[in-house]
């Protein structure tokens, strides 16, 4: 445009807050690497990938560029997100877009999701969602419709739902879970209690998350409950152990512990990179506390090896290896 002024470098040499974060971003340690699957796992991954490409399907695994996509797809697990691409909250660690008034729910989404799970050919599906605080039931009825549609079309596929905190509405939680076909109900506390304000949206809290997890187990003692903790956001080792104890007191069955990675320089900076041996220690402490299955490692995410984690819990035998970067 004629007469437009080009942005000029700051003469005082000072950097903006985003520029400072970009300059100070920590390099990934040497143990952040993944191995491609081999043998039967490679064949399974290729089959799932072929289905995805053939039918133009989309999953959280792809869109989030998850480092474990080969591992999980090779073991028959995939993750799908429902209720839109805009969240009503603005947690400081999350790359999902924020909109206080997101577009209306897609009424065709339940059947479209069921078709995608069917065409993809997975044996275990993790369904997750954005927060929809603007809805009277925080999205509970829509989430249920999605899960019911998947189960009708794919009754042999194991289902795990990674839920929002439903704005703390326990009645909405009852609407969602009563008589629902589900193997695992998951909700992530994300961080230790002290860091709620630093890490999460002001409408979220450790206490509110714990109340959802505790009530889910009360409503449905027949299903497994699950949560996840990120490390590297400013917590201490002692606080991680304390958070695990609080989760066990709420009868949470399954736990994942993974490294936080900042999606961009605008997001919460990384505080530290605990070594794999420390993740192994946390994993063992979690098992000692009574969690039925645990995945703990630098690249572990909340849906990591979801099917295997469920299988481990039900068979009371360790299947999911944790803490060893070679297995991630």
For each residue, the residues with C-beta under 8 A, 3 or more apart:
1: 4
2:
3:
4: 1
5: 8
6:
7:
8: 5 11
9:
10: 13 14 15
11: 8
12:
13: 10
14: 10
15: 10 19 20 23
16: 19 20
17: 20 21
18: 21 22 265 266
19: 15 16 22 23 265
20: 15 16 17 23 24
21: 17 18 24 25 265 266 269
22: 18 19 25 265
23: 15 19 20
24: 20 21 269
25: 21 22 262 265 269 270
26: 270 273
27:
28: 32 261 273
29: 32 273 275 298
30: 33
31: 275 276 298 325
32: 28 29 67 298 299 325
33: 30 325
34: 67 68 70 71 299 328
35: 326 328
36: 42 70
37: 41 42 44 45 70 71 74
38: 41 42
39: 42 43
40: 43 44
41: 37 38 44 45 71 74 75
42: 36 37 38 39 45 46 74
43: 39 40 46 47
44: 37 40 41 47 48 73 74 75 76
45: 37 41 42 48 49 70 73 74
46: 42 43 49 50
47: 43 44 50 51 121
48: 44 45 51 52 73 74 76 78 120 121 122
49: 45 46 52 53 73
50: 46 47 53 54
51: 47 48 54 55 57 119 120 121
52: 48 49 55 56 57 59 62 120
53: 49 50 56
54: 50 51
55: 51 52 116 119 120
56: 52 53
57: 51 52 116 119 120
58: 62 63 116
59: 52 62 63 78 79 80 120
60: 63 64 66 79 80 81 128 303
61: 64 66 68 69 72 73 78 79
62: 52 58 59 65 66 69
63: 58 59 60 81
64: 60 61 95
65: 62
66: 60 61 62 69 72 79 301
67: 32 34 299 328
68: 34 61 71 72 299 300 301 304 305 328
69: 61 62 66 72 73
70: 34 36 37 45 73 74
71: 34 37 41 68 74 75 304 305 328
72: 61 66 68 69 75 77 78 79 303 304 305 306
73: 44 45 48 49 61 69 70 76 77 78 122
74: 37 41 42 44 45 48 70 71
75: 41 44 71 72 305 307 308
76: 44 48 73 122 123 124 307
77: 72 73 122 123 124 125 126 303 305 306 307 308
78: 48 59 61 72 73 117 120 122 124 125 126
79: 59 60 61 66 72 125 126 127 128 162 303 306
80: 59 60 113 116 117 125 126 127 128
81: 60 63 85 127 128 129 130
82: 109 113 127 128 129 142 143 146
83: 105 109 129 130 132 139 142 143
84: 102 103 105 106 130 132
85: 81 96 97 130
86: 96 97 98 99 102 103 130
87: 90 94 96 97 98 99 102 130 131
88: 98 99 100 102 130 131 132 133 134
89: 98 131 133 200 201 203 204
90: 87 94 98 201
91: 94 190 199 200 201 204
92: 198 199 200 267 268
93: 190 199 200 230 233 260 262 263 267 268
94: 87 90 91 263 267
95: 64 263 264 267
96: 85 86 87 130
97: 85 86 87
98: 86 87 88 89 90
99: 86 87 88 102
100: 88 134
101: 134
102: 84 86 87 88 99 130 132 134
103: 84 86
104:
105: 83 84 109 132 135 139 142
106: 84 109 112
107: 110
108: 111 112
109: 82 83 105 106 112 113 142 146
110: 107 113 114 142 145 146 148 149 150
111: 108 114 115 149
112: 106 108 109 115 116
113: 80 82 109 110 116 117 127 146 149 150
114: 110 111 117 118 149 150 152 153 154
115: 111 112 118 119 153
116: 55 57 58 80 112 113 119 120
117: 78 80 113 114 120 122 125 150 153 154 157
118: 114 115 121 153 154
119: 51 55 57 115 116
120: 48 51 52 55 57 59 78 116 117
121: 47 48 51 118
122: 48 73 76 77 78 117 125 157
123: 76 77 156 157 158 307
124: 76 77 78 157 158 159 160 306 307 310
125: 77 78 79 80 117 122 150 154 157 158 159 160
126: 77 78 79 80 160 161 162 186 303 306
127: 79 80 81 82 113 143 146 147 150 159 160 161 162
128: 60 79 80 81 82 161 162 163 303
129: 81 82 83 132 139 143 162 163 164
130: 81 83 84 85 86 87 88 96 102 164
131: 87 88 89 138 139 164 165 167 201
132: 83 84 88 102 105 129 135 138 139 142 164
133: 88 89 138 167 203
134: 88 100 101 102
135: 105 132 138 139 142
136:
137: 140 141 166 169 172 175
138: 131 132 133 135 164 166 167 169 172
139: 83 105 129 131 132 135 142 143 164 166
140: 137 143 144 166 169 172 173 175 176
141: 137 144 145 175 176
142: 82 83 105 109 110 132 135 139 145 146
143: 82 83 127 129 139 140 146 147 161 163 176
144: 140 141 147 148 175 176 180
145: 110 141 142 148 149
146: 82 109 110 113 127 142 143 149 150
147: 127 143 144 150 151 159 161 180 181 182
148: 110 144 145 151 152 180 181
149: 110 111 113 114 145 146 152 153
150: 110 113 114 117 125 127 146 147 153 154 157 159
151: 147 148 154 155 157 159 181
152: 114 148 149 155
153: 114 115 117 118 149 150
154: 114 117 118 125 150 151 157
155: 151 152 181
156: 123
157: 117 122 123 124 125 150 151 154
158: 123 124 125 183 307 310
159: 124 125 127 147 150 151 181 182 183 184
160: 124 125 126 127 182 183 184 185 186 226 303 306 310
161: 126 127 128 143 147 182 184 185 186
162: 79 126 127 128 129 186 187 188 302 303
163: 128 129 143 166 176 185 186 187 212
164: 129 130 131 132 138 139 167 187
165: 131 168 187 204 208 209 212
166: 137 138 139 140 163 169 172 173 176 212
167: 131 133 138 164 172 203
168: 165 208 211 212
169: 137 138 140 166 172 173
170: 173 174 211 212 215
171: 174 175
172: 137 138 140 166 167 169 175 176
173: 140 166 169 170 176 177 212 215 216 219
174: 170 171 177 178 219
175: 137 140 141 144 171 172 178
176: 140 141 143 144 163 166 172 173 180
177: 173 174 180 182 185 216 219 220 223
178: 174 175 219
179:
180: 144 147 148 176 177 220
181: 147 148 151 155 159
182: 147 159 160 161 177 185 220 223
183: 158 159 160 223 224 310
184: 159 160 161 223 224 225 226 254 306 310
185: 160 161 163 177 182 216 220 223 224 225 226
186: 126 160 161 162 163 225 226 227 228 254 302 303
187: 162 163 164 165 209 212 213 216 225 226 227
188: 162 209 227 228 229 302
189: 206 209 210 213 227 228 229 243 247
190: 91 93 199 200 204 209 228 229 230
191: 195 196 198 199 200 206 229 230 233 235 243
192: 195 206 229 235 236 239 240 242 243
193: 196 205 206 207 239 242 243 246
194: 235 239
195: 191 192 198 199 233 234 235
196: 191 193 199 200 204 205 206
197: 200 202
198: 92 191 195 233 234 268
199: 91 92 93 190 191 195 196 230 233 234 268
200: 89 91 92 93 190 191 196 197 204 205
201: 89 90 91 131 204
202: 197
203: 89 133 167
204: 89 91 165 190 196 200 201 208 209
205: 193 196 200 208 209
206: 189 191 192 193 196 209 210 243 246
207: 193 210 211
208: 165 168 204 205 211 212
209: 165 187 188 189 190 204 205 206 212 213 227
210: 189 206 207 213 214 246 247 250
211: 168 170 207 208 214 215
212: 163 165 166 168 170 173 187 208 209 215 216
213: 187 189 209 210 216 217 225 227 247 250 251 252
214: 210 211 217 218 250 251
215: 170 173 211 212 218 219
216: 173 177 185 187 212 213 219 220 223 225
217: 213 214 220 221 225 250 251 252
218: 214 215 221
219: 173 174 177 178 215 216
220: 177 180 182 185 216 217 223
221: 217 218
222:
223: 177 182 183 184 185 216 220
224: 183 184 185 253 254 292 310 313
225: 184 185 186 187 213 216 217 250 251 252 253 254
226: 160 184 185 186 187 252 253 254 255 256 302 309
227: 186 187 188 189 209 213 247 252 254 255 256
228: 186 188 189 190 255 256 257 258 301 302
229: 188 189 190 191 192 240 243 244 255 256 257 258
230: 93 190 191 199 233 258 259 260
231: 235 240 257 258 259 260 272 274
232: 259 260 261 270 271 272 273 274
233: 93 191 195 198 199 230 260 268 270 271
234: 195 198 199 271
235: 191 192 194 195 231 239 240 243 271
236: 192 239 240
237: 240 241 278
238: 241 242
239: 192 193 194 235 236 242 243
240: 192 229 231 235 236 237 243 244 257 282
241: 237 238 244 245 282 285
242: 192 193 238 239 245 246
243: 189 191 192 193 206 229 235 239 240 246 247
244: 229 240 241 247 248 255 282 285 286 289 291
245: 241 242 248 249 289
246: 193 206 210 242 243 249 250
247: 189 210 213 227 243 244 250 252 255 291
248: 244 245 251 252 289 290 291
249: 245 246
250: 210 213 214 217 225 246 247
251: 213 214 217 225 248
252: 213 217 225 226 227 247 248 255 291
253: 224 225 226 291 292 293 313
254: 184 186 224 225 226 227 291 292 293 294 309 310 313
255: 226 227 228 229 244 247 252 286 291 293 294 295 296
256: 226 227 228 229 294 295 296 300 301 302 304 309
257: 228 229 231 240 279 282 283 286 294 295 296 297 300
258: 228 229 230 231 296 297 298 299 300 301 302 304
259: 230 231 232 273 274 298 299 300
260: 93 230 231 232 233 268 270
261: 28 232 270
262: 25 93 265 267 268 269 270
263: 93 94 95 267
264: 95 267
265: 18 19 21 22 25 262
266: 18 21
267: 92 93 94 95 262 263 264
268: 92 93 198 199 233 260 262
269: 21 24 25 262
270: 25 26 232 233 260 261 262 273
271: 232 233 234 235
272: 231 232
273: 26 28 29 232 259 270 298
274: 231 232 259 278 279 298
275: 29 31 278 279
276: 31 279 280 297 298 323 324 325
277: 280 281 323
278: 237 274 275 281 282
279: 257 274 275 276 282 283 296 297 298 300 322 323
280: 276 277 283 284 296 322 323 324
281: 277 278 284 285 323
282: 240 241 244 257 278 279 285 286 296
283: 257 279 280 286 287 294 295 296 297 322 323
284: 280 281 287 288
285: 241 244 281 282 288 289
286: 244 255 257 282 283 289 291 294 296
287: 283 284 290 291 294
288: 284 285
289: 244 245 248 285 286
290: 248 287
291: 244 247 248 252 253 254 255 286 287 294
292: 224 253 254 312 313 316
293: 253 254 255 309 310 312 313 319 320
294: 254 255 256 257 283 286 287 291 320 322
295: 255 256 257 283 300 304 305 309 320 322
296: 255 256 257 258 279 280 282 283 286 300 322 323
297: 257 258 276 279 283 300 322 323 324 325 327 328
298: 29 31 32 258 259 273 274 276 279 325 328
299: 32 34 67 68 258 259 304 325 328
300: 68 256 257 258 259 279 295 296 297 304 322 328
301: 66 68 228 256 258 304
302: 162 186 188 226 228 256 258
303: 60 72 77 79 126 128 160 162 186 306
304: 68 71 72 256 258 295 299 300 301 309
305: 68 71 72 75 77 295 308 309 320
306: 72 77 79 124 126 160 184 303 309 310
307: 75 76 77 123 124 158 310 311
308: 75 77 305 311 312 319 320
309: 226 254 256 293 295 304 305 306 312 313 319 320
310: 124 158 160 183 184 224 254 293 306 307 313 314
311: 307 308 314 315 319
312: 292 293 308 309 315 316 317 318 319 320
313: 224 253 254 292 293 309 310 316
314: 310 311
315: 311 312 319
316: 292 312 313
317: 312
318: 312 321
319: 293 308 309 311 312 315
320: 293 294 295 305 308 309 312
321: 318 324 327
322: 279 280 283 294 295 296 297 300
323: 276 277 279 280 281 283 296 297
324: 276 280 297 321 327 328
325: 31 32 33 276 297 298 299 328
326: 35
327: 297 321 324
328: 34 35 67 68 71 297 298 299 300 324 325
